[in-house]
């Protein structure tokens, strides 16, 4: 999912300022990580086994990292 989204955005944002492209990619990454959390929550609901819980916790950590990366980007009025 991440590779597909990143490739699509890079191709369509060539005329955008780099800061805007970085923000769009960061937001897309947050969206993808959130979707993956939803998937692993569903898996955990039906199979609350150790592997599913470990994947869920890892995905939550990855979403947290994605949010942290977005927060580091400088918000400007032109974006």
N, C-alpha and C positions, 0 to 999 in steps of 0.2 A: 504494500500500500504506500509506504513512504517513498519508495523509488518511483513509482508511477506518478504520484502527486508532484514530487520534486521535478521530474522530467517535464511534466505538463506545464508547470509554472515557469520553469526556466525558458521554455520555448515561447511562451506567450508574453513574457515580461521584458523582452529585450529592449524596449523603448522606455522602460520605467527607470527612475533613478535607483541606484543600488540600495539606498536606505529603505525605499518603499518595497523593493523586491525582497529584501531581508525580512521585513516585517510580515509580508504576505506568506513567505515560506515558514516563518516561525508560527504564525497563526494556523497554517495548514498542518504543521507538525502537531500542534496542540490538538487539533480536530482529529487527526489520525490516531494519536495516542489515546484520546478519550474513547474513540470507537473501539479500539483494541481492549480497553478496560471493560467496555460493555460486553464484548465477546467473552472475555475470561470470567466475568461475573456470571454470565449465563452458564458457562461450563462448570463453574464452582457450585452453582445452584443444584445442578443435576449430578455432579460428581465431586463432592467436597473432599477430594483426596489431596494428598500432599503435593503432587506435581501441579495440580490446578491452582492451589493456593499460592504456591511459589511463583507461578507465572503471573497471577493476579497482582501479587505484591511487587514483582519486578515491573509490571506495566504501570502501576501507580507511581513507582519511583521515576520511570521514564517520562510520565506525564508531568511530574513535578519538575524534572529537569527541563522539559520543553517550556513550561511556564516561566521558569527562572531565566532561560535564554531570552524569551520575549521581553521580560521585564528589564533586561540589560540594554535592550535597544533604545536608542534615544528617540523620544517622540518629538517630532517637529511639526510646526503649523502647516508646512507645505505638503505633508503626507496625508 
